[in-house]
């Protein structure tokens, strides 16, 4: 199973650069930032791209209802992101999310020779991702439900007569009491979003139950073993108490691939 590391795109460029370098040195398979809207994730990811040579670079994810394929393609080119390493994540809320994603993936493929990753929560989007995407990115889910979701992805791929895409799971990772409190608060914000609220209800868990909250670094490897064999790659979204370079590097080292 691959292991990725992800940061909030709005953190400092120094943290992004240092974390990307360290992730590559430690053997992580991918390095990601999100695209929160207030910050251009593509531009933020470029800081990491310039510091690395081989690690895959993910953006998780750009909402197609606020930024269309043409704008996304222009942003990728402006950031000079290496297409051979790029994992271009996109998604869409309802209404018309399935049509928007289907059309968006096709439009991006026509403009960029890179891998397109689709964010998916429910069964219909998971099956669509299996049908059209190079990868699927899960978010806020347990290992048990990830197995179910991966099955929906494979169903979509089989129906389309194609190989199943790579399955990524975005898992929030916190170390220390303050960081764990921040995870709980973030989970509460997501639970207030209707699609995510339905997602948590479908799984029968609280948002924090999908995360890894450790008080000591030594607790992290055991928590990660629960994901072994469930997905192709776990992407660890770093949550730290004070968002310093030192805290992020410590988290990278505590969760490093074996």
ABEGO torsion letter per residue (X at the ends): XBBBBBBBAABBAAAAAAAAAAAAAAGBABBBBBBAGABBAAAAAAAAAAABAABBBBBOBBBAAABBAAAAAAAAAAAGBBAAABBBBBBBBOBGAAAAAAAAAAAAAAABBBBBBBBBABAAAAAAAAAABABBBBBGBBAAAAAAAAAAAAAAAAAAGBBBBBBBBBBBBBBEAAAAAAAAAAAAAAAABAAAAAAAAAAGBBAAAABBBBABAAAAAAAAAAABGABABBBBBBBBAAGBAAAAAAAAAAABBX
